[in-house]
């Protein structure tokens, strides 16, 4: 389901791609924000804090990264946690995704785009969120100069 909804979201953003491998060929790297297993429906803040070093090291592997597309609250919390660990201010302010998406945020000198989670069974239910996800992806692709 992750591959299907992710590809659909990128296609709705205007990117012609037919597979996850096609995203990689375009220079788009997908990863999960938290590398530890979750124990409940949600990912606890303590789990994010405990496991964030893996994501931090993974990001360091991509020195030419141009933009961060933060899909969902967990990804937003993860980037904010990394920033705080490194003595930097929050990247993304607290608040509803609806209100903060579209803002001008940077992390390590690169644009950061907060958005909704594009994966899972609820992706097709709320059409307005689906459109907003496509808009956010399109803005990130433009910033990263990917077409």
C-alpha positions in Angstrom: 0.0 0.0 0.0 2.9 2.4 0.8 4.2 2.1 -2.8 0.8 2.6 -4.3 -0.2 5.6 -2.3 3.3 7.2 -2.6 3.4 6.8 -6.3 -0.1 8.2 -6.6 0.8 11.2 -4.6 3.9 12.0 -6.7 1.9 11.4 -9.9 -0.8 13.8 -8.7 2.0 16.3 -8.1 2.8 16.1 -11.8 5.8 13.8 -11.7 5.8 11.1 -14.4 6.9 8.0 -12.6 5.7 4.4 -12.4 7.6 2.8 -9.6 9.5 3.5 -6.4 12.7 2.7 -8.4 11.6 5.4 -10.8 11.5 7.9 -7.9 15.1 6.9 -7.0 16.2 7.4 -10.6 14.8 10.9 -10.4 16.9 11.6 -7.3 14.1 11.2 -4.7 15.1 9.2 -1.6 12.3 7.9 0.6 12.9 6.9 4.2 11.0 6.4 7.4 11.6 9.0 10.1 11.8 6.5 13.0 13.9 3.3 12.5 12.6 1.6 15.7 9.4 -0.4 15.9 6.3 1.2 17.4 4.3 -0.5 20.1 1.0 1.3 19.7 -1.0 2.9 16.9 1.1 6.1 17.3 4.8 6.6 17.6 5.6 8.0 21.1 7.8 11.0 21.5 10.2 9.0 23.6 10.6 6.5 20.8 11.5 9.3 18.3 14.0 10.7 20.8 15.5 7.3 21.5 15.8 6.3 17.8 16.6 9.5 16.1 20.4 9.0 15.8 19.8 6.5 13.0 17.9 9.1 10.9 20.5 11.7 11.7 23.3 9.5 10.4 21.2 8.6 7.3 20.6 12.3 6.4 24.4 12.9 6.7 24.9 10.3 3.9 23.3 12.8 1.4 25.4 16.0 1.4 23.8 17.2 -1.8 20.2 16.9 -0.5 18.1 19.9 -1.7 14.9 19.6 0.2 13.1 17.7 3.0 9.5 16.7 2.4 8.2 15.9 5.9 5.2 13.6 5.4 3.3 13.5 8.7 3.6 14.5 12.3 6.3 11.9 13.1 8.6 13.2 10.3 8.1 16.8 11.6 8.8 15.7 15.2 11.9 13.8 14.0 13.4 16.8 12.2 12.6 19.1 15.1 14.3 16.5 17.5 17.4 16.4 15.4 17.6 20.2 15.3 17.3 20.4 19.1 19.9 17.7 19.6 22.3 19.8 17.5 21.6 23.0 19.4 19.4 24.5 16.7 15.9 25.9 17.1 12.8 24.1 16.0 12.6 23.7 12.2 8.8 23.5 12.0 6.7 25.4 14.5 4.1 23.6 16.6 0.6 23.7 15.1 -1.8 22.0 12.8 -0.3 20.9 9.5 -3.1 22.8 7.7 -1.8 26.0 9.2 2.0 25.4 8.9 2.2 23.8 5.4 3.4 26.3 2.8 5.6 28.1 5.3 9.2 29.0 4.6 11.2 26.6 6.8 14.8 25.4 6.5 16.9 22.6 8.0 20.7 22.7 7.6 20.3 25.3 4.9 17.7 23.3 2.9 14.0 23.9 2.5 11.8 21.8 4.7 8.1 21.2 3.6 5.7 19.9 6.3 2.8 18.0 4.9 0.4 15.2 5.6 1.2 11.5 5.6 0.8 10.1 2.1 0.8 6.4 3.0 -1.8 4.1 4.2 -5.5 3.4 3.8 -6.7 6.9 4.7 -4.9 8.5 1.8 -7.9 8.4 -0.6 -10.5 9.2 1.9 -9.9 13.0 2.4 -9.6 14.4 -1.1 -8.7 17.9 0.2 -5.7 16.4 2.1 -4.8 14.4 -1.0 -4.7 17.7 -3.0 -2.7 19.4 -0.4 -0.1 16.5 -0.3 0.2 16.8 -4.1 0.7 20.6 -3.8 3.4 20.1 -1.1 5.2 17.5 -3.2 5.1 19.8 -6.3 6.6 22.7 -4.3 9.4 20.4 -3.0 10.1 19.0 -6.4 10.3 22.5 -7.8 12.7 23.5 -5.1 14.9 20.4 -5.7 14.6 21.0 -9.5 13.2 17.6 -10.1 10.8 17.1 -13.0 
